[in-house]
């Protein structure tokens, strides 16, 4: 698969991202990676190795281990295989400027075809990708078990206005399914750093989180413990 669009969007004399000269040489298993990307909008990049490149989707809310969650996943350009190791900061002024973390990584297989050869699994996965119904089993440090990537179609209410690149990332209901928010595990699986730590060490922009203000408690009359909170206006003396 061509990496022409990936290369067209980037100036490699300005960004530390890999140029894409390396191809997959390992036959021990197809690789996957999820990168947390603090660009203009914080999102997660979900990438699956196929045809020597990484098929990629941007997931705004991040992956979920809850089968009831249907996470929007926008398919983007293929990335080079060695992008799976990229962690650092893309300088301001470049495409995708911001800090990138390797949030999860591992190997994956075609669901229900785990006993097939890697080559045959890849053929099956490419067929499913073309049909818009991709089913995989992930073996990561955070993401485990079966997932589906389903392409949204025009004419379906939830797919209207999304464009032809809109998919849904959905956890299958298996033994690994959970209602726990997996995105709370927010450190790199490679370096155990947070996004801010990566930004600090790699010259990126450290983003501050705005804390919500605590609401002041309503006033209650001391001589009536069972009374409802009263507004301040009621406590003012009448002229």
N, C-alpha and C positions, 0 to 999 in steps of 0.2 A: 504494500500500500504506500502511496506517495506521501511524503512529508512536506510537499511544496507549500501548502497553506501555512503549516506550522512555521516554516522558515521565512515565509513572506512577511509574517507578522512581527518578526524579531530581528534585532540588530545584535549579532553575537559579539561584537566588539564593545557592547555596552551592558549586556546582561550575562550573568553567570550561568544561565540555563544551558543544558547540553545542546549541541548543534544537531545531533542525531546521526552520527556516523556509526554507532554501535548497534548491532543486531543481536537478537537472542541466540545464545549458543547453548544454553542449558536445556536438557531434555528431561530433567528431573520433575518437571511440573510447570504448568502455565502460571505465570506470576500475576498478582494483582496488587494494587496500592491505592490507598486513599490519602490524599494530601489536603490538609486544612490550609486554606488560602485566604489571608487577610488582605484582599485587594480593595477596590472601591466598596464592594459589599462582601462581607464575610461569607464564605461558602466552602464546600468540600468537593474535591475533584476525585471522582470514582473512576479508576482506570483498570482495564482488563487487557492482558497480553493476547494478541491475535495477529497472525501474519507478520510477526517480527516487530510490531509497533504496539502502542497502547491505545486501545479504543477508549474514548474519554467522555465523561458526563459531568457537568457541574450540578451539584446538589445543594441548593440554597440552605435548607434546614439540616443537612447532614443525614447520614443513614440512621435507620431505626431498627431495633430488634423486636419491635412490636408489630405483628402481622396486620393490625388494624390501621397502621399508619401507611399512607400512600405518599411517598416523597417525590416531588417534582424533580426530574433529572433532565437537564438540557444537554443534548449531545453536542460536543464541540469537535474541533479538528483532532485528528490522530496526533499523538505525541510519540517521540522516539522511545525505544525500549529503555534506554538508560536514564530517562527522566524519572523513573521510579525511585532513584536514589537521591533526587534533588531536594535539598533542604537549605533554605537561606532566604536572601532578600533580593527581589527584582527591583532595581533602582527606579526612582520616580522618572516619569517621562517615557518609560518603556511599556509595552503591552503587558497587561496583567501586573503592573507595579504593586508591590506589597510583599509581605512575608509568607513563606511557604514552609509548612511542617509535614513530615512524614507521619501522619496520624495513625495509620495502620498498614500492614503489609503481610503478604503470605502467598500461598499457592491456592489455586482454585481448579475446579473440574466441571465438566458438563453434567448437570443433574440427570441421574438415572443412567449415565454412561461412564461412570467412574472406572469401570474395568476395561474400557477400551483404551487403545494406545493414545498417546498425546496427539499424534497426527490425526487420528480419526476423530478424537474429541474436538479438535480445532475445526475440522470440516463441519461437524454437527453444530458447533457454536456459530460459525459463519452463516449457516443456513437459518438458524434461529434468529440471528441478528437481522438478516435480510427480511424475514417474516415479521419482525417487530415483536417477538416473544422469546426473550432470552432467559434461560433458567440455569443457574450456576450454584455450586456449593463452595463456600469460602472457608479457608482454613487460615485465619489470621490470628493476631494476638488479641484483637478486640472483636472483630466481626467473625462469627462462626455460623455454619449451617447454610441452609438453602435460601436463595434470594431469586426474585424475578425482576427483570427489566422489561416493561411492557410499553410499547409505543402508543402514544395517544393519537387518536385519529380525528380529523376535522369532521364535524357533524355530531360528535359526542360533546355534550355541554361542557364537560371539564376540559376538553381539548380545544375548544374554540379560542382563536386568537393566540394560541401558543406557538403555532408554526409547526413545520414538519419535523423539527428536531426535539420535540417535547416527548419525554418518556416518564414512566413512573417506576421508582425503585421500591419494591415491596418485599418484606421478610416473609418467608413461608412459615406456616405453622408447624414447627418441628420441636424437638427437644431443646434446641438452643434459643427458642423464642423467649422474649422477656419484655415486661413493661418498663424495666429500668432504662433510664435515659443514658444510652451509651456515649453520647457526646460529652457527658460530664467528665469522662476520662480524657483530659485535654492536654496530655503530654506526648511528645514525640516517642515513637517506639524505637527510634534509632539512637537518640541522644538524651531522652528523658527531659528535654527542655520544653518550656511553654512558648507560645508565640512571641510574647514580649521578651523572653530571654534570648530567643533566636534573633529578634530585631535588634536588641541591645548589642549583641555580639557581632552581628553582621552589618551594622550601620543602617538598619532600617528604622522606620517610624514606630515608636512605641505608642500604642493607642490606650488612652485612659478610659476606664469604664465609669459611666456616670451612675452614682448611687441614688436610688429613689429616696425622696424625703419622707421621714416618718410623720404620720399624721398626729397632730396634737390631740390628746384625750379630751373628750367633751366634759364640761363642768357638771358636777352632780351636787345637789343640796345635801349638806352634811347631816341635817336633822331628819332626813328621810332616806335611809339606805336603800329602800326598794323603789325609789322614784326613778324616772327615766332621765337621761342626760338632757339638760336644758341649754338652749342657745344663750350666748352672752347677753343678747338684747333683753332677755327676761330678767336679768340681774341688775339692770340699770334702774336707778330710782326715777320715778315719774315726777315731772316738774309740776 
